[in-house]
Amino acid sequence: MSKAQKNYGGLDLFRLAAALLVVAIHTSPLTSVNGEADFFFTRVLARIAVPFFLMVTGHFMLAELSPGGTAFFPDRRSFLTPRLKKYLLRLSLLYGASILLYLPVGIYAGHYRELTSGGLLRMLLFDGTFYHLWYFPACILGVLLVSLLARYLTLWNITVISAVLYVIGLFGDSYFGLAEKVPVLNGMYAALFQISSYTRNGVFLAPLFLVLGVWAGQSPAGRVLFRNTDPSPSADADASAPKTMPVYILGLILSFCAMTAEAFILHRFHLQRHDSMYVFLIPVMFFLYRCLLAAPVPSKKILRTASTWIYVLHPAFIVVIRGAAKLLHLTGLLVDNSLLHYLAVCLLSLCAGFVMTWLTGLISPHLHKNAADTPCREGTGRAWIELDSAALEHNLRFLQSCLPENCRLMPAVKANAYGHGAEQIAGELNRLGIQDFCVACVSEGINLRKAGIKGQILILGCTHPDQFSLLGRYHLTQTVVDMEYARRLQQYGRRLHVHIAVDTGMHRLGIRCEDVEQIAAVYRMKNLTVDGIFTHLAASDSDTEEDRAFTESQILAFYQVADALEAKGCPCVGLHLLSSYGILNYPKAAADYVRPGIALYGVLSRPDELPPNSLLPVLSLKARVASVRTLHPGESAGYGMAFIAYRKTRIAVLSVGYADGLPRELSSGRGHVLIHGKKAPVIGRICMDQTLVDVSEIPEVSGQDTAVLIGCSGPERITAQELAEQCGTITNEILSRLGSRLPRIPKEAP
Ligand SMILES: *Cc1c(COP(=O)(O)O)cnc(C)c1O
């Protein structure tokens, strides 16, 4: 739900524009019009293209490395994440293929005639083996450099280092005329140019723009700089954009004017050795990127791939057009007229770009960026979970309607949001205005942060002291599970945000409610900021007299602790004690927050009575019919020959099994599924990845049909409660065990 709504259409569109600007650099479209105009077009305007590509790379490839202000990942053994490794490998492959593609042209042009091994290395690492190919090694080197630094330094430090490198680069590029006059500098740059022909490379140019991209990504500090770029969907474009957009547009215009002036002055005084780097290029890129992020344009993945192909292929079309023009005696029109030449190259490159995008899509979906992100549509999945976001919103509103006005929901999204998909559910809840969550453990909290979830995330369980650093880094709030643990948290020595658990009778976690003095001591611990205090009820789901009395004693004990703490001068804020059944049965006991889990997902733990439509199930579980076959009387099916056909039996094989979370207890007729709105009993033993059902009574079933395991089909419905009852457990267990290999996809509008 949340993923699909990230809005990067502005970036996608501009990628295409940037690719065409690069074509301009290599064709000088306006030379036959006016030299100065061409200088402006190709040496000023078009110079935003490469920094833009680098920023996009930083934003999407490096941002996840930097969740906070501290060093990105000091504990990691390798400084590259698997995702980065994959990205660099792909980039290297593309570079390798491009080298091969342009080898013949390069040889023909005599590029490699007097090549030494040092020269070869310089070409491969910095200059590129063909004029536009320098970008690939620059990007690879830059990413390696920034990732390596990220192992030891904070994002701020890396930004400073990158800026220094950029300044060094400037004096070897646009400002070389100044450096040249200082003998020491001149000597240094002479030595440098032995290694790399220009300073616009992976060391001096790339890091700064990669880092700028990182700031634009997910880090909280980045959110300050690039407000609301986090994936809280559409908020970007709709809500705040209209207010800030004019500021960014103005910033872009002013800084671009400044950059143009800068370029023309440097040009006029012949100070430029090369013209890729300007001082004002930095603010231009910042404002440009900001504008593009706010642009209300839907994402277009096809443009991303196409722009890469245009970048790689356009020099080939320059050669092709020159050759063709010569053959056809059209040189005057297609080559000498620089504008027509440019347009022809653009046209061919665009066509080739889109054809290649289409072809690579056919050959291998893996060549596409983020193929794994492509939601597995009902059309292709073997088994999948459908999420009904309207039902989620309905349940949220229903629970809110049960509670006092100022009580906030802190949904439990632990255990992958009870099997629903934590990223999707929390993303959707964020969008619906929820700002507090609770999870079971630190890794669940980190996953939410990596998915861009905002607000408070409370870890209900205990985090190992070796992992305390992660709490700060990912802005997670830790539960104080007992007094000894409070001391450990305090001893860690850095500021941590906590909620204190109070044990009022559950006897699982928490400081005993009698020990008010100890709880007060936690409030006084210097390193701990106590943002909340809570307890958990042991029997709020039961309405026997005994259980009600127990629950009421727990509620009373909790509020007595709060009063006693207030009396001792401890600021008792952020009180919470109710989970789903607590909200339904004791709504008056609600405090500052409530922690609904199962009810938010639209079901209860058992088939309890509730007013109709008060809660709507969010999840459906579906699977594909892989094959349909007929058994003759006496034949068996599945492991252990547990099913034996006593008559001619038509069976369907479903591609879902216990590894997907389908309880094995449903084997041999205890469970059923729905196909074409009719019941089909499970036969034989449920396998790890497959399940057999009897479809003798549903003759219309055929391969690739959809079977419903939880949810509705025609007039029939299977609820999670029924499944839980059949298995002698509660829905919480059934749902939270749903497998991680099931894609979670939004329910299609009916
Ligand atoms: C899991 C959990 C919840 C949510 O419980 P539900 O019964 O699913 O609403 C609330 N509080 C704590 C401490 C939990 O562990």
The ligand as an SDF file (V2000), in Angstrom:
LIG
                    3D

 15 15  0  0  0  0  0  0  0  0999 V2000
    0.7540   -7.8720   21.4600 C   0  0  0  0  0  0  0  0  0  0  0  0
    0.5230   -6.8860   22.4570 C   0  0  0  0  0  0  0  0  0  0  0  0
   -0.5600   -6.0000   22.3410 C   0  0  0  0  0  0  0  0  0  0  0  0
   -1.6230   -6.1380   21.2970 C   0  0  0  0  0  0  0  0  0  0  0  0
   -2.5040   -7.1350   21.7230 O   0  0  0  0  0  0  0  0  0  0  0  0
   -3.8680   -7.4910   20.9790 P   0  0  0  0  0  0  0  0  0  0  0  0
   -4.5410   -8.3900   21.9030 O   0  0  0  0  0  0  0  0  0  0  0  0
   -3.5070   -8.1110   19.7020 O   0  0  0  0  0  0  0  0  0  0  0  0
   -4.5810   -6.2120   20.7880 O   0  0  0  0  0  0  0  0  0  0  0  0
   -0.6550   -4.9950   23.2790 C   0  0  0  0  0  0  0  0  0  0  0  0
    0.2470   -4.8760   24.2880 N   0  0  0  0  0  0  0  0  0  0  0  0
    1.2650   -5.7310   24.4540 C   0  0  0  0  0  0  0  0  0  0  0  0
    2.2170   -5.5430   25.5590 C   0  0  0  0  0  0  0  0  0  0  0  0
    1.4330   -6.7640   23.5450 C   0  0  0  0  0  0  0  0  0  0  0  0
    2.4510   -7.6270   23.7120 O   0  0  0  0  0  0  0  0  0  0  0  0
  1  2  1  0
  2  3  1  0
  2 14  2  0
  3  4  1  0
  3 10  2  0
  4  5  1  0
  5  6  1  0
  6  7  2  0
  6  8  1  0
  6  9  1  0
 10 11  1  0
 11 12  2  0
 12 13  1  0
 12 14  1  0
 14 15  1  0
M  END
$$$$
